[in-house]
Amino acid sequence: MWAYTLRRIALGIVVLLGLTLVTFLIARVVPSDPAARWMGPRATAEQIGAARVKLGLDKPLYVQYLRYMADMARGDLGTSIRTHQPVRKDLAAMLPATVELVVVGMVLAVLVGIPLGVLSAMFRDSPMDHLGRVVSVTSVSLPTFWLAMILQLVFFKSLGILPLADRVDSIIKLTYPLRPGTGFYLLDSLLQGNWPFFHSTLAHLMLPAVTLAAYPAGLVARMIRSSMLEVYQEDYIRLGRAFGFSESLITFRYALRNALAPALTVIALTFAYSLGSTFLVEAVFNWPGMGKYAADAVTTADYPAIMGVTIFIAALYVALNILVDIAQAVLDPRVQLS
Amino acid sequence: MAEPQRLPLLEIRNLSLEFATPLGPVYALNLGGLDLYPGEVLGLVGESGSGKSLTASTVLGLLPSRRARVTSGQVLFDGRDLLRATPAELQHIRGRDISMIFQDPMAALNPVFPVGEPLLRILRLHRGLRPAEARHEALRILDEVQIPDPAAILRRYPHELSGGQRQRIMIAMAIAGGPRLLVADEPTTALDVTVQEQVIRLLQALQRAHGTAVLFITHNMGVVARLADRVAVMYGGDVVEVAPVAELFSAPRHPYSRLLLDAIPRVSARRERLPAIGGEVPDLRRRPVGCAFAPRCPLVTARCLSERPSLSAAGARQVACFHPLAAGDSRTEALA
């Protein structure tokens, strides 16, 4: 098991190294002068030249890359051209908002998707199955921004039970201020016992989290249903029936475990994907997260920020993949052998 | 051997089973009758597609597909019709009164659970044992099926065991509930020849020790000759002949039984070619009118094509044929 884990991690590091190289080269070949951006629109040629030296852009490309890698090894992702702040600091400020949103969204997706898939498979071709199919296919097909706006119309404008946008009510933020902590509002307010803040955060999370959860929930439900149906055909499931195990025991104790392994990959990859693609959700709900930061960085050719976000998300992808591989090895002991 | 005056443990009566297909129904089973007495080993033989395994699954109420449907008949276990039992009743019977050995233990053991898991569950479910007792009993049973180091094996996964060990685990599960009827569906087919021999010996020893009735499905005549008390020969979804094993081998009465026995390769008789049965297996999409074997039978007459022979008793033997072979029958030579 340890050898298996270490092998996966080593492979992950190689992937990340290759990725930094590719990202770095692409950022350098785009026709945009970072030094000119750094100095702003009114800079003179001398000022831009000085900035070029300051930013190390006058050195050969491989020197720039090695420097970049050396900085990164120390945890320095460079300085944003747009905000003139260290990228690491920017990310640290934006990240908790996005991670909180995505984690809540994925938990919702799993809590809805897995039972929906299991019930659809258990009661195949019944009204339950048809309903499950309609729900999951709809949630996969709805465009994110459209669903977000519909939810806002229904729950904010018509029913008036949930807030429109933002992470927390601005008045609550002033009257019950949160002491600095992890940056995850739910966690911080819970730890500090700040209940008004907690409730407000939770209410604000609902709509964006549901929006974000719709796609993965539908996907997970379909995946679980089809892998459950496949597993039901296996001899080891017939064996359970032949030995008088109840249908619910067979489904939840045995078949689900066999069916979970393929679904797990999908869940983890959608999780990583959601982290990198929350931009639309963050835009509609005015969520101060990483998606918004990345989009701003792209439109201003802020390459250190773009690279920082890219490498961060890639590292997350790799880490999640490793976790999935390990989880699958735990779920299915045969995996370690292959 | 079975004593005729005893009541059968298992009675199959007029069992018909169909598969719904896009091309219309396939009449897979059309079984007139079959009895199994307490403590006896009944071999069920026949070529592929004759309905042996299907009969076995139906006895346990496990239809192989959602398209399969029992259209008529009864499967009486201890006088109780299993085809009309509720799911709860079936759950109670399966694994406790009737259990099954699957053909391929690799496919029948869940790859993501240690092999001890289902065994312990059966002991707790059907014998009402507490976890510690179940574990103790599991070790005893594994010892009985001659598995070395049972405590370690309980924690192993199926892929970590050899084929023979997996089948021993399967057998351990089958006897764990203390069943009166054991359905063994080709339990040696997926094993190496040397392992087959060990498994057959083990089954024989266990059957004698526990007095369990066994419905033994196989296409291996050698295995039947060693294990079975009586043999039922199936053809085209029906039983065509039932006889004590020695009598069937020495003097088969149904022409199909005779041809089937002739097709066994023998080391002693050095023949150029093995005899094959002419014709093809019946098309089960048509409901047979007469005898299912009639199109391939050398002794066919007009009556065989229009009327279906039913299994009729003659002493300890039953045969479904209008022209059964007798000992020293001159037609026997014509068949060979």
Boltz contact constraints between the chains, C-beta under 6 A:
constraints:
  - contact:
      token1: [A, 235]
      token2: [B, 102]
      max_distance: 6.0
  - contact:
      token1: [A, 235]
      token2: [B, 107]
      max_distance: 6.0
  - contact:
      token1: [A, 235]
      token2: [B, 108]
      max_distance: 6.0
  - contact:
      token1: [A, 236]
      token2: [B, 108]
      max_distance: 6.0
  - contact:
      token1: [A, 236]
      token2: [B, 109]
      max_distance: 6.0
  - contact:
      token1: [A, 236]
      token2: [B, 110]
      max_distance: 6.0
  - contact:
      token1: [A, 238]
      token2: [B, 62]
      max_distance: 6.0
  - contact:
      token1: [A, 239]
      token2: [B, 108]
      max_distance: 6.0
  - contact:
      token1: [A, 241]
      token2: [B, 62]
      max_distance: 6.0
  - contact:
      token1: [A, 242]
      token2: [B, 60]
      max_distance: 6.0
  - contact:
      token1: [A, 242]
      token2: [B, 62]
      max_distance: 6.0
  - contact:
      token1: [A, 242]
      token2: [B, 94]
      max_distance: 6.0
  - contact:
      token1: [A, 242]
      token2: [B, 100]
      max_distance: 6.0
  - contact:
      token1: [A, 243]
      token2: [B, 95]
      max_distance: 6.0
  - contact:
      token1: [A, 243]
      token2: [B, 122]
      max_distance: 6.0
  - contact:
      token1: [A, 244]
      token2: [B, 91]
      max_distance: 6.0
  - contact:
      token1: [A, 244]
      token2: [B, 94]
      max_distance: 6.0
  - contact:
      token1: [A, 244]
      token2: [B, 95]
      max_distance: 6.0
  - contact:
      token1: [A, 246]
      token2: [B, 91]
      max_distance: 6.0
  - contact:
      token1: [A, 254]
      token2: [B, 110]
      max_distance: 6.0
  - contact:
      token1: [A, 257]
      token2: [B, 112]
      max_distance: 6.0
  - contact:
      token1: [A, 258]
      token2: [B, 112]
      max_distance: 6.0
  - contact:
      token1: [A, 332]
      token2: [B, 112]
      max_distance: 6.0
  - contact:
      token1: [A, 333]
      token2: [B, 157]
      max_distance: 6.0
  - contact:
      token1: [A, 334]
      token2: [B, 111]
      max_distance: 6.0
  - contact:
      token1: [A, 334]
      token2: [B, 159]
      max_distance: 6.0
